[in-house]
Amino acid sequence: MVIHGATAVPQRFYDAWAQHLADRGVRVLTYDFRGIDRSRSVDLRNDAVTMRDWFDDAAIAQRWLSDLDPDLPLVAVGHSFGGQIAAAITPPADGIVLVGAQGGYVGRFPAPQRYELHAVMSLAIPGIARLWGYVPGWAGLGEDLPAGVARQWARWCLSPEYYLSELPHLRGKLARWEGPMLALSFTDDTYASLENVEWLLEHFAGAELEHQRFAPHELGLGSVGHFGFFRPTSAVRLWSIVDRFLARFGGPAVQAVPRDFTEAILADLSYGRA
């Protein structure tokens, strides 16, 4: 399993869930996109990486994992932006899990949020990138973001076709991907409106798609949002859903989640995603 992360979210955020999977015998790869956390190799003011380049990062990571043992089935997990690219890269995965994956067009958010997001994408992000040479994490994104990534992302979010406005060839790639796909979305996810989630899912014409959408109270949780699936505090209610999906590929049977997540919960809190 390879985990393709969300925009400005470091690979360490996925450690608790990756460890859960590894403990059950799943080989798991996490990584950082160029310019993020441990893949930040130069001063971001001098980093020319774009969001389009992150597709190449994802493909390299997925190919590296696949080449370790080509006979093992490969499942790609895409969180948010990671879900937008999971079916658009090669080698193709045998199965895909989407968590909070969506198109980013601001016009598919409810009012007044759509107006706030329009101002952020059309004014705030380009302005901050121009002023600082990158978008600092304190601006609300989590990690520092290279300027080229931030500008391209902002342009996409202002277009009804999102990234297809600049990368139209991806339309065919998404439609041609075939295999089981599990999409998870949540009613309190303010980063992924239902309209944007459905916009993305409509492009997977060849997939055996199962979309499960939950309200937090249905899971016995106070909130899930955009990041809650990966929180150790959500493990008992949510991780077993993916465990069952993995069983299709010969994964281990669903097992009880270990009870003691104290260390992982503290790490989650320190990152600020709790």
N, C-alpha and C positions, 0 to 999 in steps of 0.2 A: 504494500500500500504506500502510495506517495501522497503527501498532504500539500496541496497548493494553497498558500495562505491568502489572506485578505490584504488589501492595500494598507501599507504602513503598519502591518502587524508582524512582529518578529516570530521566527520559528519557535522560540522558547515558549510562546503562548500556548502552543499545542502539545507541550511536553507531557502533561498529565494523561491526556487521552492516548497519545502515542505510546506511553509506558503501559497503559492498560492493554492496548492491543499487543504490544511486544510480550507482555507477561502471558498472553494467551497463545503465543507461538506465531504471531504475524510479524513478518519483516516490514518495518516501517521506516520511511525516509521523510524527514522534514528538512527544509532549507530556507534560506533568505533570498529574496530577489536582490539583484544588484542595487547597491545604494542603501540597503536596509540592514541595520544591525551588523551581524557578523560578515555580511557580504559588502560592507562599506569599506572600500579599499583606498579611496582618495577623498580629498576635501570635496564635499558635495557641490561647492561653488564651481568646481572644475569637472564635475561628472556630467557627461553628455547623455547618460542613459535616458531612455523614454519608456513609457508603459508598453509600447510595442516590443521593445527589447525583452521585456519580462516574459513574453511568449517563448522566446528562445531559451531563457533560463529554465522555464517549466519543461520544455521539450528535452533539454539536456539532462535535467534531473530524472525525468521519467525514463529516458533511454538508458541512463546509467543503472537505474534500479532494475529495469527489465533485463539488461544484459547480464546481471549477476546470476540469474537462473531463468533462461527463456522458457523453461517448461512450467514454471509457476504462473498461475493466473495473476494478473495485475489489476488492482483496483485503484482508481484515482479519486481522491477526495478534494473537492473544491469549495473553499469557504469564500463567499462573496465574490471578489474579483477572480479568485482561484476557480470558482465554478463557471465563470464566463469563458475560461480558456481550456477547461479540462477536456472537452471534446474537440478542441480545435488544434491539438498538437499530436505529433507522432513520436514514438509508436503509439497507436491507439490503445487505450486501456480496455480490458475485458468487461469492466463494470465501472460505474461512476456513482459517487455519492455527492450530492450538492447540499450545502448547508448555508442558508441565507443568501443563495445566489440569485442574482437579479440583473436586469438592465439598469443603467444609472440615470436615465433621462429624468430631469427635474420636473418635467411637465406631467409625469405619471405619479407624482406624489400629491396627497390631498392638500388643499389650502388650509391654513396659510403657509404650511411648510414648503410648498413648491416655490413660493415667492422668496422665502429666506434662502433656500438652496440656490435659486437663480442668482441672487446677489452674491452668494459665496463663490459660485463657480465663474461668474462673469466679472466680478470685481475683486473679491477678497483674495482668492488663491492666485490669480495672475499678478495682483498688486504686491502681495507678500513675496512671491517668487522673484519679482523684479527688484524689490527693495533689499531682500536678504541674500538673493542668489540661490535660494532653496526655500522650502516651506518647513519651518521648525515644528517639532512635535508639539510644543506648547500651544500651537495654533488650534489644537484639538484633534489631530489625526493619530496621535499615539507615538509614532516614530518620525524623525526628520525625513522629509521626502525630497528627492532630487527635483530640480526645477522642471526638467524636461518631462518627467513623469507627471508632475502636478499639472502642468499646462495641457498636456495631451488629455489627461483624465478630465480636466475641466471642459475642454472642447467637446469631448464625447458626451458629457452629461448635459450639454446644452442642445444636443441633437436628438430628435425622436428616434433615429436609428442607432443611437449610442455609438459603439465602436464600429459598427458596420458602415457608418458614414465615411470612415477613412480606410476600413479594411473590408470592403464588400465581398472579397473572396471567401471570407469566413462563413458566410451564409450557407454555402454549399457544404463546407466541412461539418458544420453543426448538423445539417440535415442528413448527411450520409453516415454519421456515426451510428452504429448498431450495437445493441447490447442492453443489459439491465441497467436502469438508472433509478436511483432513489433520491428524491428531492424533499428536503425538510425545510419548512418555513414556519414562521411564528407570528401571531397576530400583533404582538407588541414590539416587533422589529421595526424601528423607525428608519433604518437604513434600507430596508427592502419592502417597499409597498407591494401589496398584492398585485397591482397592475404591472409593476416592473418584474415581479417574479414570473407572472404568466407570460409576459412578453418574451422573456428568455426561454421558458419551457416550450413555447410554441415553435421554436426553431429546431427542436430535436425531433424531427419528423420520423426518423428511423429507430428511435430508442424505444425500449420497453419501459415506459415511464410510469413510475408510481410517485405521486405527489402527496405527501402527508403534511397537513397544516394544523398546527396546534395553538390553542390558547393556553397560557400558563396554568390557569386553574384546572384545565383538563389533565395536567400532568402533576397536579399537587404542588406546583411551584409558584412563588410570588412573582417571578419574572423570568424571561429567557432572553428576549431581545436579540441583538445581532451577534452577541458573543457568548451567550449563556450555554449553548450546547457543549462547549468545550470546558466549562467550569466544573471542577470536581464535585461541587455541590449539586450538579445536575446529573451526575453519573448514573445513579440508580434508575432514574426515570427515562433517560434519553439514550445512553450508550448501548443498551441492549437492542435498540431498534436497528442500529448498524450491525451489531453482532449477528442478528438474524439474517440480514442481507448478505453478510460475508459467508454465511453457511452455504449459500448457493455455489460458492466457488471452492468448497471443500474446507472452509475455515472451521475452527473448533466450535463445538456446541456452545450455546449461550451459558455463561457461568455467572455466579454471583459477583458483584463488584466489591472489591476489598473495602473495608469500612474506614480504615484510617487514611484520610487524605489531608491531614493537618498541614504537612509541609507543603503540599501542592496548593492548598487553599491560601496559605500565607503568601506563596509566590504569586498567585493570581491577584491577591489584594495589592501587593506591592507594585504590580504592573498597572493597576487601576482599572481593570476590566470587570471587576466583581460588581 
